[in-house]
Amino acid sequence: MKKILSVLLLAATIVSLVMILDSFKIKKISLNSDFVISKENVVKLLKIKMGKYVWEQNFKYMNSRLKTSYYIDEYDFNFSGFNTFSVKLKKREPLTNINSWGNEIYSVDKNGLIFKSLVRNYNIPLIVVSRNVAYKPGMKIEPEHFDIVSAMRELKDKRGDIYAGISQIEVYNSDYIVKFRAIDRAVYLKKNINVEDIYRGMAVVNYLEDRDVYADAVYETDNGFVYDKEQTN
């Protein structure tokens, strides 16, 4: 009788161990993402070995893959137990777009990081540099152009309506040409770009609009803004 009980106890222990071990196999994906991506694509992206034990997974690769997927701003992944692997993803928000060599358009985040958005946002300002730079995802915007990023970040926080109304910012030598979506006038900024100068340029543009005065642009000078280009000399 004791021998039978010992065999039964051993069998129960083995079954329990097998069940416990089986619970460490990844069979389900729990996905929390603020952008559209399927669980199947997450499995492919991270090379998750479905049906394999958690210790058979390549976590180093997963971390490297997500870190270099620059459209992803924040991420987390872990084995949450009971055959479930949890993945959290948060997309990187574009502040502006920028042109690159070969007519490629990339996005730029608030910190100046270049990345390729999953879906291009046409409703944010486009930075157009006079000389094409071969930007690639993961690079930082050139230091001499970071003041544009700073200005757009501050403008978006303080006056989102003006920020949303800017179609593109052209960089020509050391000057900037700010163009708008709904207003057929540009603001030429001299040497630097900041929120205060954009405000002042917009004030002149609005003045011209209200009085139906024709001028295709307003120009910053050492003495303020003018709308007659000859006055800039």
PyMOL commands that set and color helices and strands:
alter all, ss='L'
color gray80, all
select helices_A, chain A and resi 2-22+39-46+54-56+59-67+143-158+160-165+195-210+229-232
alter helices_A, ss='H'
color red, helices_A
select strands_A, chain A and resi 28-33+72-81+84-91+96-100+104-108+114-115+126-129+166-172+175-180+186-189+217-221+224-226
alter strands_A, ss='S'
color yellow, strands_A
deselect
rebuild
show_as cartoon
